[in-house]
Amino acid sequence: MTHVGGGRATYAFDNMDEAAAGAIAKWRYPGEYGFYDLSADPDDLGEMLDRSRWEEEYFRVDRDGCLAGFWQIKPARREVTEIGLGLAPELTGHGLGTAFVLAGVDFTVASTRTAVVALDVAEFNRRAMTVYERVGFRAVRTSVRETPQGPLGFVSMELRVPLSPPLA
């Protein structure tokens, strides 16, 4: 288990497990955010429930000893590491997103020593984009993808990470 947070809220990152994956699979977001329900996309749900991905790709994130979210570190391409994430529905909209994303970026950089952290977000999700921009992510391109709900616009965002030299 890795604890990240410093002066802000502390989040604990650990390998995904059956209980957490099962709970996350049942999360339901309100309104248009229901797009992020794993049950809305069989491929995403299958990935989350695939135990072979729990060691190095999917992580449970706890806050105050309770499941607060998940963090995905996708296999790296070059110096870019793509992430996926989700904060528990009951925690969204309460000002926790920035600390959650900062902790996840810290965890990603510590785990991968990446120079760039990247993510994709649905264009309608202005709330999430605001959080990502606060953390330092910048939009680099837009695209339209076919989803189980039909074509949807996405914004690709990147954060350039200053790496400190390894300790001798």
N, C-alpha and C positions, 0 to 999 in steps of 0.2 A: 504494500500500500504506500502511495506517495501522497504526502500532504503538501498543498500549495496554497499560498494566500498571503503570507507576510502580515502586513498591517490591515489587510482587508479580510473579508470572510474567508475562512479556511475551508477548502474543498479537499476531500480525500479521493484519489484515483486508484482503482484496483481493477484487476481483470474482471471482465463480465462473468456473471454466474447465472445459473438457471433461474433462481428466484428473481433477480433483477431483470433479466431478459423477459421473463414472463410478465412482470409488473409493467415494464415499459411497453410491451406489446398491447397492453390493455389501456394505455393512456389515451384520452380523448380530449382534443383541443376544441374550444368553442368557435362557432361561426366559420369564417373562411380559413381559419387556422387548422380546421379539421383536415386540410390537405396534408398536414404533418403527422396525422395518425398513421402508425405503421400498418394498421389493418387496411388502410386505403391503398396501399401499394404492396402486392404480394412479393415482389422482388426484394424490396427493402425489409419486409418482415422476415423473409427467408434468410437474408444476410444476418440480421440481428440474432436469429435463433440458431444459426450455424455455429456449433460449438468449436469448430476448427478455427474460427476467427476470434475467439475469446482470449487467446493468449497475447496476441500482438496488435490486434486491430480495434476491438471494441472494449471499452472500459466503462465500468459503473462509476458514478461520481456521487459521493455522499457529502452531506452537509449536516453537521450536528448529529451524526450517527444515523441519518435517514437518507434513503435514496433520493437524490435531487435531480439527477440527469444522467445522460450518457455522453461519452466522447469517443469519436472514431478517428483513428489515424490511418488513413489509407496508404497502401504501399507507395513509396516515394517514386517520383519520376524526376530525375536529375536533382537539382537543388531545391525543388518545390515539393512540399508535403501538403497534400490535401486533407482537410478534416471534415467531419460531419459531427453534429452535436444536437442535443435536445435537452431542454430544461423541463422538468415536470410541469404539467399544465397548471397545477395549483400555485406554482411559484412564478409563473410568467406575469408580467405587468406590475411587479412589485419592486422594481429597481434593483433586482439581483443579477440581471443579465451581464452587466459590465464586469463585475467581479468574477462571475462564472467563466466568461470568455477569457479574461486575463489569466485566470488560473489554468484554464485549458491550454492556452498558448504557451504559458510557462512549462506545463507538463510536456507538451509536444516538442518544444525546443530542447528540453532536458533529455527527452527520450530519443530524439532523432538528430540533434545538432543541425537542423535544417536552416537554410538562409531565408526561405520564403514559406509562409503558411498561407494556404489558399482555401477558399470555400465558395460554394454557390448558394444563393438564396433566391427564393421566389420574388419576383418584382413587386408583388402586392405587399410583401412583408416589410413595410417601411420601418416598423418598430424594431425588427432585428437589424436592419441595415444601419439604423441610428446607433445601436449598440456597437456593431462592428466598426463603424466609423470612429466612435469614441475611443476604441481600443487602438486604432491606427490603420485599419484596413482601408483600402482604396479600391473603387470599382475599376476594373480593367477591360471588361467587355460584357456585352449582353448577348443572349441567344434565346431561341425558342426551342423547347423540347416537347416531345410527345410524352404525356404522363397518363396514368390510368384515368384521370379526370379530363383528358383532352390536352391540346397544345397550351403551354404555359411559358411565359417569359421568365428568364432567370438572369441574375446579375452575378458575374464572377468577380470575386474580390480577393485581393492579396495584401499581405502584411510583410514587409521586408524586416528581417530580424537582425539586429546587430549582434554578432557572435563574439563572445569573449574568448580569448585564447585558452586552450586546455591547460589545466593546472599541471605543473611538472612534478 
